[in-house]
Amino acid sequence: MNPSTYYLWATIGSFAYGFYTASRYYSVSGVDLISATDAKKKIKNGKIKYIIDVRTKLEWDAGHYKGAKHIPIQEINSKNTSTLKKNYGIVTYCNTGQRARAGAERLKALGFKNVYYIDGTYSQLN
């Protein structure tokens, strides 16, 4: 095999492996990263019933997704989620995706089944 062909295939293989491991990383905890576009579709067709804003009250007051429920990340517990049905789809959001993911993981640990998070802000859902 030609050395340049070998390096080309090795590079392609490395990228493919990276994408594969990244996708496994995002769903290993049982919560899935979802694009805002896909989240909007699932909200529209009823597969996502709850939109949870996990940001602080100050951030919430500055603006939020219409119809979202505000449960700050540190307040996600069985008491504050008792009105939510565990089999309904849920998406969490913050400003960057970090707290959204942590919030989604907490919801999953509380027994919620279809939990997603978006990597970005609520404005992407509009």
Backbone atoms as SQL, in Angstrom:
CREATE TABLE atoms (id INTEGER PRIMARY KEY, chain TEXT, resi INTEGER, resn TEXT, atom TEXT, x REAL, y REAL, z REAL);
INSERT INTO atoms VALUES
  (1, 'A', 1, 'MET', 'N', 0.844, -1.171, 0.000),
  (2, 'A', 1, 'MET', 'CA', 0.000, 0.000, 0.000),
  (3, 'A', 1, 'MET', 'C', 0.892, 1.239, 0.000),
  (4, 'A', 2, 'ASN', 'N', 0.509, 2.201, -0.771),
  (5, 'A', 2, 'ASN', 'CA', 1.206, 3.470, -0.871),
  (6, 'A', 2, 'ASN', 'C', 1.166, 4.167, 0.503),
  (7, 'A', 3, 'PRO', 'N', 2.295, 4.723, 0.988),
  (8, 'A', 3, 'PRO', 'CA', 2.311, 5.360, 2.314),
  (9, 'A', 3, 'PRO', 'C', 1.281, 6.486, 2.466),
  (10, 'A', 4, 'SER', 'N', 1.082, 7.289, 1.435),
  (11, 'A', 4, 'SER', 'CA', 0.103, 8.381, 1.558),
  (12, 'A', 4, 'SER', 'C', -1.321, 7.832, 1.660),
  (13, 'A', 5, 'THR', 'N', -1.599, 6.726, 0.973),
  (14, 'A', 5, 'THR', 'CA', -2.910, 6.084, 1.084),
  (15, 'A', 5, 'THR', 'C', -3.105, 5.529, 2.490),
  (16, 'A', 6, 'TYR', 'N', -2.050, 4.936, 3.027),
  (17, 'A', 6, 'TYR', 'CA', -2.103, 4.399, 4.385),
  (18, 'A', 6, 'TYR', 'C', -2.431, 5.509, 5.383),
  (19, 'A', 7, 'TYR', 'N', -1.738, 6.648, 5.285),
  (20, 'A', 7, 'TYR', 'CA', -1.975, 7.753, 6.211),
  (21, 'A', 7, 'TYR', 'C', -3.379, 8.335, 6.046),
  (22, 'A', 8, 'LEU', 'N', -3.861, 8.382, 4.825),
  (23, 'A', 8, 'LEU', 'CA', -5.219, 8.861, 4.573),
  (24, 'A', 8, 'LEU', 'C', -6.234, 7.976, 5.293),
  (25, 'A', 9, 'TRP', 'N', -6.103, 6.652, 5.127),
  (26, 'A', 9, 'TRP', 'CA', -7.038, 5.722, 5.778),
  (27, 'A', 9, 'TRP', 'C', -6.884, 5.740, 7.296),
  (28, 'A', 10, 'ALA', 'N', -5.670, 5.905, 7.774),
  (29, 'A', 10, 'ALA', 'CA', -5.450, 5.986, 9.219),
  (30, 'A', 10, 'ALA', 'C', -6.125, 7.233, 9.792),
  (31, 'A', 11, 'THR', 'N', -6.042, 8.342, 9.069),
  (32, 'A', 11, 'THR', 'CA', -6.682, 9.580, 9.506),
  (33, 'A', 11, 'THR', 'C', -8.199, 9.439, 9.504),
  (34, 'A', 12, 'ILE', 'N', -8.739, 8.880, 8.439),
  (35, 'A', 12, 'ILE', 'CA', -10.187, 8.669, 8.356),
  (36, 'A', 12, 'ILE', 'C', -10.654, 7.755, 9.489),
  (37, 'A', 13, 'GLY', 'N', -9.894, 6.705, 9.738),
  (38, 'A', 13, 'GLY', 'CA', -10.236, 5.783, 10.826),
  (39, 'A', 13, 'GLY', 'C', -10.207, 6.461, 12.181),
  (40, 'A', 14, 'SER', 'N', -9.227, 7.322, 12.388),
  (41, 'A', 14, 'SER', 'CA', -9.131, 8.047, 13.661),
  (42, 'A', 14, 'SER', 'C', -10.336, 8.956, 13.876),
  (43, 'A', 15, 'PHE', 'N', -10.741, 9.669, 12.823),
  (44, 'A', 15, 'PHE', 'CA', -11.921, 10.527, 12.936),
  (45, 'A', 15, 'PHE', 'C', -13.177, 9.706, 13.198),
  (46, 'A', 16, 'ALA', 'N', -13.323, 8.607, 12.486),
  (47, 'A', 16, 'ALA', 'CA', -14.498, 7.753, 12.682),
  (48, 'A', 16, 'ALA', 'C', -14.551, 7.227, 14.111),
  (49, 'A', 17, 'TYR', 'N', -13.418, 6.794, 14.630),
  (50, 'A', 17, 'TYR', 'CA', -13.364, 6.296, 16.002),
  (51, 'A', 17, 'TYR', 'C', -13.699, 7.413, 16.990),
  (52, 'A', 18, 'GLY', 'N', -13.202, 8.604, 16.734),
  (53, 'A', 18, 'GLY', 'CA', -13.495, 9.746, 17.605),
  (54, 'A', 18, 'GLY', 'C', -14.978, 10.064, 17.650),
  (55, 'A', 19, 'PHE', 'N', -15.633, 10.064, 16.489),
  (56, 'A', 19, 'PHE', 'CA', -17.072, 10.310, 16.458),
  (57, 'A', 19, 'PHE', 'C', -17.831, 9.207, 17.182),
  (58, 'A', 20, 'TYR', 'N', -17.406, 7.971, 17.004),
  (59, 'A', 20, 'TYR', 'CA', -18.056, 6.836, 17.664),
  (60, 'A', 20, 'TYR', 'C', -17.937, 6.950, 19.182),
  (61, 'A', 21, 'THR', 'N', -16.748, 7.222, 19.671),
  (62, 'A', 21, 'THR', 'CA', -16.570, 7.300, 21.126),
  (63, 'A', 21, 'THR', 'C', -17.275, 8.522, 21.698),
  (64, 'A', 22, 'ALA', 'N', -17.301, 9.624, 20.959),
  (65, 'A', 22, 'ALA', 'CA', -18.010, 10.814, 21.439),
  (66, 'A', 22, 'ALA', 'C', -19.499, 10.535, 21.555),
  (67, 'A', 23, 'SER', 'N', -20.075, 9.851, 20.592),
  (68, 'A', 23, 'SER', 'CA', -21.508, 9.552, 20.658),
  (69, 'A', 23, 'SER', 'C', -21.813, 8.622, 21.820),
  (70, 'A', 24, 'ARG', 'N', -20.921, 7.693, 22.112),
  (71, 'A', 24, 'ARG', 'CA', -21.125, 6.807, 23.261),
  (72, 'A', 24, 'ARG', 'C', -20.985, 7.591, 24.559),
  (73, 'A', 25, 'TYR', 'N', -20.084, 8.550, 24.594),
  (74, 'A', 25, 'TYR', 'CA', -19.888, 9.366, 25.789),
  (75, 'A', 25, 'TYR', 'C', -21.156, 10.142, 26.122),
  (76, 'A', 26, 'TYR', 'N', -21.787, 10.717, 25.102),
  (77, 'A', 26, 'TYR', 'CA', -22.960, 11.538, 25.344),
  (78, 'A', 26, 'TYR', 'C', -24.178, 10.738, 25.775),
  (79, 'A', 27, 'SER', 'N', -24.216, 9.443, 25.564),
  (80, 'A', 27, 'SER', 'CA', -25.385, 8.683, 25.983),
  (81, 'A', 27, 'SER', 'C', -25.058, 7.640, 27.043),
  (82, 'A', 28, 'VAL', 'N', -23.828, 7.591, 27.518),
  (83, 'A', 28, 'VAL', 'CA', -23.436, 6.576, 28.487),
  (84, 'A', 28, 'VAL', 'C', -24.201, 6.722, 29.798),
  (85, 'A', 29, 'SER', 'N', -24.568, 7.929, 30.191),
  (86, 'A', 29, 'SER', 'CA', -25.280, 8.128, 31.446),
  (87, 'A', 29, 'SER', 'C', -26.776, 7.928, 31.292),
  (88, 'A', 30, 'GLY', 'N', -27.234, 7.652, 30.087),
  (89, 'A', 30, 'GLY', 'CA', -28.654, 7.456, 29.865),
  (90, 'A', 30, 'GLY', 'C', -29.375, 8.710, 29.431),
  (91, 'A', 31, 'VAL', 'N', -28.670, 9.823, 29.376),
  (92, 'A', 31, 'VAL', 'CA', -29.256, 11.054, 28.856),
  (93, 'A', 31, 'VAL', 'C', -28.592, 11.342, 27.521),
  (94, 'A', 32, 'ASP', 'N', -29.348, 11.924, 26.629),
  (95, 'A', 32, 'ASP', 'CA', -28.842, 12.148, 25.286),
  (96, 'A', 32, 'ASP', 'C', -28.757, 13.626, 24.958),
  (97, 'A', 33, 'LEU', 'N', -27.655, 14.003, 24.342),
  (98, 'A', 33, 'LEU', 'CA', -27.520, 15.328, 23.768),
  (99, 'A', 33, 'LEU', 'C', -28.452, 15.379, 22.569),
  (100, 'A', 34, 'ILE', 'N', -29.212, 16.447, 22.457),
  (101, 'A', 34, 'ILE', 'CA', -30.126, 16.606, 21.333),
  (102, 'A', 34, 'ILE', 'C', -29.916, 18.004, 20.757),
  (103, 'A', 35, 'SER', 'N', -29.975, 18.105, 19.460),
  (104, 'A', 35, 'SER', 'CA', -29.844, 19.424, 18.845),
  (105, 'A', 35, 'SER', 'C', -31.121, 20.213, 19.111),
  (106, 'A', 36, 'ALA', 'N', -31.012, 21.523, 19.085),
  (107, 'A', 36, 'ALA', 'CA', -32.192, 22.361, 19.287),
  (108, 'A', 36, 'ALA', 'C', -33.228, 22.088, 18.203),
  (109, 'A', 37, 'THR', 'N', -32.776, 21.834, 16.983),
  (110, 'A', 37, 'THR', 'CA', -33.694, 21.531, 15.884),
  (111, 'A', 37, 'THR', 'C', -34.493, 20.268, 16.171),
  (112, 'A', 38, 'ASP', 'N', -33.803, 19.209, 16.603),
  (113, 'A', 38, 'ASP', 'CA', -34.501, 17.963, 16.925),
  (114, 'A', 38, 'ASP', 'C', -35.392, 18.125, 18.152),
  (115, 'A', 39, 'ALA', 'N', -34.937, 18.899, 19.130),
  (116, 'A', 39, 'ALA', 'CA', -35.761, 19.142, 20.321),
  (117, 'A', 39, 'ALA', 'C', -37.048, 19.861, 19.932),
  (118, 'A', 40, 'LYS', 'N', -36.947, 20.862, 19.057),
  (119, 'A', 40, 'LYS', 'CA', -38.144, 21.583, 18.607),
  (120, 'A', 40, 'LYS', 'C', -39.132, 20.634, 17.939),
  (121, 'A', 41, 'LYS', 'N', -38.618, 19.717, 17.123),
  (122, 'A', 41, 'LYS', 'CA', -39.498, 18.742, 16.462),
  (123, 'A', 41, 'LYS', 'C', -40.192, 17.857, 17.488),
  (124, 'A', 42, 'LYS', 'N', -39.435, 17.376, 18.477),
  (125, 'A', 42, 'LYS', 'CA', -40.012, 16.503, 19.504),
  (126, 'A', 42, 'LYS', 'C', -41.006, 17.256, 20.390),
  (127, 'A', 43, 'ILE', 'N', -40.754, 18.529, 20.632),
  (128, 'A', 43, 'ILE', 'CA', -41.702, 19.341, 21.399),
  (129, 'A', 43, 'ILE', 'C', -42.986, 19.502, 20.589),
  (130, 'A', 44, 'LYS', 'N', -42.830, 19.815, 19.321),
  (131, 'A', 44, 'LYS', 'CA', -43.988, 20.040, 18.453),
  (132, 'A', 44, 'LYS', 'C', -44.843, 18.783, 18.303),
  (133, 'A', 45, 'ASN', 'N', -44.200, 17.613, 18.164),
  (134, 'A', 45, 'ASN', 'CA', -44.987, 16.390, 17.970),
  (135, 'A', 45, 'ASN', 'C', -45.351, 15.694, 19.284),
  (136, 'A', 46, 'GLY', 'N', -45.044, 16.324, 20.417),
  (137, 'A', 46, 'GLY', 'CA', -45.466, 15.813, 21.713),
  (138, 'A', 46, 'GLY', 'C', -44.567, 14.773, 22.342),
  (139, 'A', 47, 'LYS', 'N', -43.428, 14.480, 21.736),
  (140, 'A', 47, 'LYS', 'CA', -42.520, 13.490, 22.328),
  (141, 'A', 47, 'LYS', 'C', -41.734, 14.067, 23.500),
  (142, 'A', 48, 'ILE', 'N', -41.591, 15.380, 23.531),
  (143, 'A', 48, 'ILE', 'CA', -41.032, 16.066, 24.701),
  (144, 'A', 48, 'ILE', 'C', -42.159, 16.904, 25.287),
  (145, 'A', 49, 'LYS', 'N', -42.516, 16.607, 26.530),
  (146, 'A', 49, 'LYS', 'CA', -43.609, 17.317, 27.210),
  (147, 'A', 49, 'LYS', 'C', -43.099, 18.408, 28.144),
  (148, 'A', 50, 'TYR', 'N', -41.906, 18.203, 28.692),
  (149, 'A', 50, 'TYR', 'CA', -41.385, 19.134, 29.682),
  (150, 'A', 50, 'TYR', 'C', -40.079, 19.749, 29.202),
  (151, 'A', 51, 'ILE', 'N', -40.014, 21.075, 29.304),
  (152, 'A', 51, 'ILE', 'CA', -38.790, 21.813, 29.024),
  (153, 'A', 51, 'ILE', 'C', -38.356, 22.405, 30.364),
  (154, 'A', 52, 'ILE', 'N', -37.195, 21.991, 30.834),
  (155, 'A', 52, 'ILE', 'CA', -36.728, 22.393, 32.158),
  (156, 'A', 52, 'ILE', 'C', -35.532, 23.334, 32.025),
  (157, 'A', 53, 'ASP', 'N', -35.681, 24.521, 32.596),
  (158, 'A', 53, 'ASP', 'CA', -34.601, 25.507, 32.660),
  (159, 'A', 53, 'ASP', 'C', -33.874, 25.293, 33.983),
  (160, 'A', 54, 'VAL', 'N', -32.612, 24.908, 33.920),
  (161, 'A', 54, 'VAL', 'CA', -31.846, 24.589, 35.133),
  (162, 'A', 54, 'VAL', 'C', -30.956, 25.751, 35.589),
  (163, 'A', 55, 'ARG', 'N', -31.141, 26.916, 34.982),
  (164, 'A', 55, 'ARG', 'CA', -30.308, 28.072, 35.318),
  (165, 'A', 55, 'ARG', 'C', -30.750, 28.709, 36.635),
  (166, 'A', 56, 'THR', 'N', -30.007, 29.714, 37.059),
  (167, 'A', 56, 'THR', 'CA', -30.335, 30.437, 38.291),
  (168, 'A', 56, 'THR', 'C', -31.586, 31.294, 38.093),
  (169, 'A', 57, 'LYS', 'N', -32.154, 31.767, 39.191),
  (170, 'A', 57, 'LYS', 'CA', -33.334, 32.633, 39.113),
  (171, 'A', 57, 'LYS', 'C', -33.006, 33.924, 38.368),
  (172, 'A', 58, 'LEU', 'N', -31.832, 34.458, 38.597),
  (173, 'A', 58, 'LEU', 'CA', -31.416, 35.676, 37.904),
  (174, 'A', 58, 'LEU', 'C', -31.401, 35.460, 36.388),
  (175, 'A', 59, 'GLU', 'N', -30.857, 34.329, 35.954),
  (176, 'A', 59, 'GLU', 'CA', -30.832, 34.010, 34.523),
  (177, 'A', 59, 'GLU', 'C', -32.245, 33.796, 33.988),
  (178, 'A', 60, 'TRP', 'N', -33.068, 33.091, 34.759),
  (179, 'A', 60, 'TRP', 'CA', -34.465, 32.840, 34.374),
  (180, 'A', 60, 'TRP', 'C', -35.204, 34.169, 34.197),
  (181, 'A', 61, 'ASP', 'N', -35.039, 35.075, 35.165),
  (182, 'A', 61, 'ASP', 'CA', -35.719, 36.368, 35.117),
  (183, 'A', 61, 'ASP', 'C', -35.277, 37.209, 33.922),
  (184, 'A', 62, 'ALA', 'N', -34.056, 37.010, 33.462),
  (185, 'A', 62, 'ALA', 'CA', -33.547, 37.754, 32.307),
  (186, 'A', 62, 'ALA', 'C', -34.166, 37.265, 30.999),
  (187, 'A', 63, 'GLY', 'N', -34.765, 36.091, 31.013),
  (188, 'A', 63, 'GLY', 'CA', -35.411, 35.541, 29.825),
  (189, 'A', 63, 'GLY', 'C', -35.380, 34.030, 29.846),
  (190, 'A', 64, 'HIS', 'N', -36.438, 33.422, 29.322),
  (191, 'A', 64, 'HIS', 'CA', -36.520, 31.964, 29.289),
  (192, 'A', 64, 'HIS', 'C', -37.478, 31.522, 28.188),
  (193, 'A', 65, 'TYR', 'N', -37.462, 30.239, 27.916),
  (194, 'A', 65, 'TYR', 'CA', -38.338, 29.655, 26.902),
  (195, 'A', 65, 'TYR', 'C', -39.770, 29.669, 27.416),
  (196, 'A', 66, 'LYS', 'N', -40.682, 30.175, 26.600),
  (197, 'A', 66, 'LYS', 'CA', -42.092, 30.209, 26.985),
  (198, 'A', 66, 'LYS', 'C', -42.589, 28.779, 27.175),
  (199, 'A', 67, 'GLY', 'N', -43.151, 28.515, 28.328),
  (200, 'A', 67, 'GLY', 'CA', -43.653, 27.183, 28.629),
  (201, 'A', 67, 'GLY', 'C', -42.676, 26.315, 29.398),
  (202, 'A', 68, 'ALA', 'N', -41.468, 26.829, 29.621),
  (203, 'A', 68, 'ALA', 'CA', -40.478, 26.056, 30.383),
  (204, 'A', 68, 'ALA', 'C', -40.826, 26.089, 31.865),
  (205, 'A', 69, 'LYS', 'N', -40.354, 25.082, 32.557),
  (206, 'A', 69, 'LYS', 'CA', -40.487, 25.009, 34.012),
  (207, 'A', 69, 'LYS', 'C', -39.108, 25.319, 34.592),
  (208, 'A', 70, 'HIS', 'N', -39.063, 26.190, 35.597),
  (209, 'A', 70, 'HIS', 'CA', -37.784, 26.572, 36.191),
  (210, 'A', 70, 'HIS', 'C', -37.485, 25.699, 37.401),
  (211, 'A', 71, 'ILE', 'N', -36.471, 24.857, 37.271),
  (212, 'A', 71, 'ILE', 'CA', -35.956, 24.084, 38.400),
  (213, 'A', 71, 'ILE', 'C', -34.437, 24.236, 38.370),
  (214, 'A', 72, 'PRO', 'N', -33.889, 25.144, 39.178),
  (215, 'A', 72, 'PRO', 'CA', -32.434, 25.317, 39.194),
  (216, 'A', 72, 'PRO', 'C', -31.726, 23.991, 39.473),
  (217, 'A', 73, 'ILE', 'N', -30.570, 23.836, 38.908),
  (218, 'A', 73, 'ILE', 'CA', -29.820, 22.577, 38.973),
  (219, 'A', 73, 'ILE', 'C', -29.729, 22.025, 40.393),
  (220, 'A', 74, 'GLN', 'N', -29.450, 22.885, 41.366),
  (221, 'A', 74, 'GLN', 'CA', -29.276, 22.408, 42.737),
  (222, 'A', 74, 'GLN', 'C', -30.602, 22.031, 43.396),
  (223, 'A', 75, 'GLU', 'N', -31.731, 22.347, 42.752),
  (224, 'A', 75, 'GLU', 'CA', -33.042, 22.039, 43.324),
  (225, 'A', 75, 'GLU', 'C', -33.742, 20.871, 42.632),
  (226, 'A', 76, 'ILE', 'N', -33.035, 20.180, 41.753),
  (227, 'A', 76, 'ILE', 'CA', -33.644, 19.017, 41.104),
  (228, 'A', 76, 'ILE', 'C', -33.635, 17.866, 42.103),
  (229, 'A', 77, 'ASN', 'N', -34.812, 17.549, 42.594),
  (230, 'A', 77, 'ASN', 'CA', -34.972, 16.459, 43.556),
  (231, 'A', 77, 'ASN', 'C', -36.381, 15.885, 43.413),
  (232, 'A', 78, 'SER', 'N', -36.683, 14.851, 44.157),
  (233, 'A', 78, 'SER', 'CA', -37.981, 14.190, 44.012),
  (234, 'A', 78, 'SER', 'C', -39.141, 15.109, 44.394),
  (235, 'A', 79, 'LYS', 'N', -38.936, 15.997, 45.347),
  (236, 'A', 79, 'LYS', 'CA', -40.006, 16.917, 45.749),
  (237, 'A', 79, 'LYS', 'C', -40.333, 17.904, 44.625),
  (238, 'A', 80, 'ASN', 'N', -39.310, 18.511, 44.037),
  (239, 'A', 80, 'ASN', 'CA', -39.527, 19.532, 43.011),
  (240, 'A', 80, 'ASN', 'C', -39.907, 18.965, 41.648),
  (241, 'A', 81, 'THR', 'N', -39.832, 17.663, 41.492),
  (242, 'A', 81, 'THR', 'CA', -40.212, 17.040, 40.216),
  (243, 'A', 81, 'THR', 'C', -41.421, 16.126, 40.374),
  (244, 'A', 82, 'SER', 'N', -42.071, 16.183, 41.527),
  (245, 'A', 82, 'SER', 'CA', -43.168, 15.248, 41.819),
  (246, 'A', 82, 'SER', 'C', -44.369, 15.412, 40.894),
  (247, 'A', 83, 'THR', 'N', -44.533, 16.572, 40.277),
  (248, 'A', 83, 'THR', 'CA', -45.673, 16.778, 39.378),
  (249, 'A', 83, 'THR', 'C', -45.383, 16.324, 37.948),
  (250, 'A', 84, 'LEU', 'N', -44.152, 15.942, 37.668),
  (251, 'A', 84, 'LEU', 'CA', -43.774, 15.513, 36.319),
  (252, 'A', 84, 'LEU', 'C', -43.972, 14.008, 36.168),
  (253, 'A', 85, 'LYS', 'N', -44.515, 13.602, 35.038),
  (254, 'A', 85, 'LYS', 'CA', -44.692, 12.171, 34.768),
  (255, 'A', 85, 'LYS', 'C', -43.377, 11.598, 34.259),
  (256, 'A', 86, 'LYS', 'N', -42.979, 10.467, 34.820),
  (257, 'A', 86, 'LYS', 'CA', -41.653, 9.906, 34.551),
  (258, 'A', 86, 'LYS', 'C', -41.487, 9.313, 33.156),
  (259, 'A', 87, 'ASN', 'N', -42.573, 8.993, 32.471),
  (260, 'A', 87, 'ASN', 'CA', -42.462, 8.413, 31.128),
  (261, 'A', 87, 'ASN', 'C', -42.531, 9.455, 30.018),
  (262, 'A', 88, 'TYR', 'N', -42.771, 10.713, 30.372),
  (263, 'A', 88, 'TYR', 'CA', -42.848, 11.764, 29.365),
  (264, 'A', 88, 'TYR', 'C', -41.445, 12.266, 29.025),
  (265, 'A', 89, 'GLY', 'N', -41.280, 12.729, 27.807),
  (266, 'A', 89, 'GLY', 'CA', -39.993, 13.271, 27.382),
  (267, 'A', 89, 'GLY', 'C', -39.685, 14.593, 28.074),
  (268, 'A', 90, 'ILE', 'N', -38.415, 14.755, 28.407),
  (269, 'A', 90, 'ILE', 'CA', -37.942, 15.966, 29.082),
  (270, 'A', 90, 'ILE', 'C', -36.684, 16.453, 28.378),
  (271, 'A', 91, 'VAL', 'N', -36.584, 17.769, 28.204),
  (272, 'A', 91, 'VAL', 'CA', -35.336, 18.362, 27.734),
  (273, 'A', 91, 'VAL', 'C', -34.937, 19.446, 28.725),
  (274, 'A', 92, 'THR', 'N', -33.656, 19.492, 29.047),
  (275, 'A', 92, 'THR', 'CA', -33.125, 20.522, 29.932),
  (276, 'A', 92, 'THR', 'C', -32.257, 21.480, 29.127),
  (277, 'A', 93, 'TYR', 'N', -32.179, 22.716, 29.605),
  (278, 'A', 93, 'TYR', 'CA', -31.279, 23.683, 28.971),
  (279, 'A', 93, 'TYR', 'C', -30.700, 24.624, 30.012),
  (280, 'A', 94, 'CYS', 'N', -29.570, 25.220, 29.647),
  (281, 'A', 94, 'CYS', 'CA', -28.940, 26.278, 30.440),
  (282, 'A', 94, 'CYS', 'C', -28.392, 27.287, 29.441),
  (283, 'A', 95, 'ASN', 'N', -27.154, 27.718, 29.604),
  (284, 'A', 95, 'ASN', 'CA', -26.536, 28.628, 28.635),
  (285, 'A', 95, 'ASN', 'C', -25.492, 27.944, 27.769),
  (286, 'A', 96, 'THR', 'N', -24.887, 26.881, 28.285),
  (287, 'A', 96, 'THR', 'CA', -23.789, 26.238, 27.560),
  (288, 'A', 96, 'THR', 'C', -23.966, 24.740, 27.368),
  (289, 'A', 97, 'GLY', 'N', -24.840, 24.130, 28.129),
  (290, 'A', 97, 'GLY', 'CA', -25.034, 22.686, 28.051),
  (291, 'A', 97, 'GLY', 'C', -24.479, 21.926, 29.240),
  (292, 'A', 98, 'GLN', 'N', -23.564, 22.530, 29.994),
  (293, 'A', 98, 'GLN', 'CA', -22.958, 21.815, 31.123),
  (294, 'A', 98, 'GLN', 'C', -23.960, 21.557, 32.238),
  (295, 'A', 99, 'ARG', 'N', -24.647, 22.592, 32.683),
  (296, 'A', 99, 'ARG', 'CA', -25.656, 22.402, 33.734),
  (297, 'A', 99, 'ARG', 'C', -26.842, 21.616, 33.201),
  (298, 'A', 100, 'ALA', 'N', -27.163, 21.815, 31.923),
  (299, 'A', 100, 'ALA', 'CA', -28.274, 21.068, 31.324),
  (300, 'A', 100, 'ALA', 'C', -27.997, 19.572, 31.379),
  (301, 'A', 101, 'ARG', 'N', -26.769, 19.198, 31.078),
  (302, 'A', 101, 'ARG', 'CA', -26.416, 17.776, 31.128),
  (303, 'A', 101, 'ARG', 'C', -26.483, 17.256, 32.561),
  (304, 'A', 102, 'ALA', 'N', -25.929, 18.008, 33.498),
  (305, 'A', 102, 'ALA', 'CA', -25.965, 17.589, 34.900),
  (306, 'A', 102, 'ALA', 'C', -27.410, 17.476, 35.387),
  (307, 'A', 103, 'GLY', 'N', -28.254, 18.418, 34.982),
  (308, 'A', 103, 'GLY', 'CA', -29.664, 18.362, 35.359),
  (309, 'A', 103, 'GLY', 'C', -30.357, 17.154, 34.761),
  (310, 'A', 104, 'ALA', 'N', -30.054, 16.862, 33.505),
  (311, 'A', 104, 'ALA', 'CA', -30.636, 15.687, 32.849),
  (312, 'A', 104, 'ALA', 'C', -30.198, 14.408, 33.553),
  (313, 'A', 105, 'GLU', 'N', -28.945, 14.357, 33.966),
  (314, 'A', 105, 'GLU', 'CA', -28.454, 13.174, 34.684),
  (315, 'A', 105, 'GLU', 'C', -29.162, 13.014, 36.027),
  (316, 'A', 106, 'ARG', 'N', -29.418, 14.122, 36.713),
  (317, 'A', 106, 'ARG', 'CA', -30.152, 14.053, 37.983),
  (318, 'A', 106, 'ARG', 'C', -31.572, 13.548, 37.755),
  (319, 'A', 107, 'LEU', 'N', -32.215, 14.047, 36.705),
  (320, 'A', 107, 'LEU', 'CA', -33.573, 13.592, 36.396),
  (321, 'A', 107, 'LEU', 'C', -33.587, 12.100, 36.078),
  (322, 'A', 108, 'LYS', 'N', -32.604, 11.661, 35.327),
  (323, 'A', 108, 'LYS', 'CA', -32.497, 10.236, 34.999),
  (324, 'A', 108, 'LYS', 'C', -32.320, 9.417, 36.277),
  (325, 'A', 109, 'ALA', 'N', -31.498, 9.903, 37.191),
  (326, 'A', 109, 'ALA', 'CA', -31.273, 9.199, 38.461),
  (327, 'A', 109, 'ALA', 'C', -32.547, 9.141, 39.307),
  (328, 'A', 110, 'LEU', 'N', -33.453, 10.101, 39.102),
  (329, 'A', 110, 'LEU', 'CA', -34.731, 10.106, 39.820),
  (330, 'A', 110, 'LEU', 'C', -35.769, 9.194, 39.173),
  (331, 'A', 111, 'GLY', 'N', -35.396, 8.561, 38.059),
  (332, 'A', 111, 'GLY', 'CA', -36.293, 7.598, 37.430),
  (333, 'A', 111, 'GLY', 'C', -36.995, 8.070, 36.176),
  (334, 'A', 112, 'PHE', 'N', -36.665, 9.255, 35.688),
  (335, 'A', 112, 'PHE', 'CA', -37.267, 9.728, 34.447),
  (336, 'A', 112, 'PHE', 'C', -36.656, 8.968, 33.276),
  (337, 'A', 113, 'LYS', 'N', -37.489, 8.635, 32.297),
  (338, 'A', 113, 'LYS', 'CA', -37.074, 7.702, 31.239),
  (339, 'A', 113, 'LYS', 'C', -36.477, 8.372, 30.000),
  (340, 'A', 114, 'ASN', 'N', -37.153, 9.353, 29.447),
  (341, 'A', 114, 'ASN', 'CA', -36.760, 9.960, 28.167),
  (342, 'A', 114, 'ASN', 'C', -36.217, 11.358, 28.417),
  (343, 'A', 115, 'VAL', 'N', -34.936, 11.417, 28.748),
  (344, 'A', 115, 'VAL', 'CA', -34.326, 12.674, 29.174),
  (345, 'A', 115, 'VAL', 'C', -33.272, 13.102, 28.155),
  (346, 'A', 116, 'TYR', 'N', -33.367, 14.365, 27.730),
  (347, 'A', 116, 'TYR', 'CA', -32.429, 14.949, 26.776),
  (348, 'A', 116, 'TYR', 'C', -31.905, 16.268, 27.339),
  (349, 'A', 117, 'TYR', 'N', -30.820, 16.743, 26.761),
  (350, 'A', 117, 'TYR', 'CA', -30.347, 18.090, 27.077),
  (351, 'A', 117, 'TYR', 'C', -29.828, 18.721, 25.806),
  (352, 'A', 118, 'ILE', 'N', -29.966, 20.050, 25.722),
  (353, 'A', 118, 'ILE', 'CA', -29.418, 20.752, 24.567),
  (354, 'A', 118, 'ILE', 'C', -28.128, 21.449, 24.973),
  (355, 'A', 119, 'ASP', 'N', -27.247, 21.527, 24.025),
  (356, 'A', 119, 'ASP', 'CA', -25.946, 22.154, 24.209),
  (357, 'A', 119, 'ASP', 'C', -26.061, 23.592, 23.717),
  (358, 'A', 120, 'GLY', 'N', -26.584, 24.442, 24.566),
  (359, 'A', 120, 'GLY', 'CA', -26.782, 25.829, 24.168),
  (360, 'A', 120, 'GLY', 'C', -27.909, 26.455, 24.961),
  (361, 'A', 121, 'THR', 'N', -28.409, 27.579, 24.507),
  (362, 'A', 121, 'THR', 'CA', -29.386, 28.345, 25.259),
  (363, 'A', 121, 'THR', 'C', -30.815, 28.128, 24.781),
  (364, 'A', 122, 'TYR', 'N', -31.738, 28.620, 25.572),
  (365, 'A', 122, 'TYR', 'CA', -33.158, 28.463, 25.261),
  (366, 'A', 122, 'TYR', 'C', -33.541, 29.155, 23.957),
  (367, 'A', 123, 'SER', 'N', -32.837, 30.209, 23.590),
  (368, 'A', 123, 'SER', 'CA', -33.202, 30.944, 22.374),
  (369, 'A', 123, 'SER', 'C', -33.108, 30.067, 21.131),
  (370, 'A', 124, 'GLN', 'N', -32.323, 28.993, 21.204),
  (371, 'A', 124, 'GLN', 'CA', -32.228, 28.071, 20.070),
  (372, 'A', 124, 'GLN', 'C', -33.518, 27.283, 19.876),
  (373, 'A', 125, 'LEU', 'N', -34.359, 27.216, 20.908),
  (374, 'A', 125, 'LEU', 'CA', -35.620, 26.486, 20.810),
  (375, 'A', 125, 'LEU', 'C', -36.729, 27.322, 20.179),
  (376, 'A', 126, 'ASN', 'N', -36.537, 28.633, 20.109),
  (377, 'A', 126, 'ASN', 'CA', -37.573, 29.517, 19.547),
  (378, 'A', 126, 'ASN', 'C', -37.648, 29.421, 18.048);
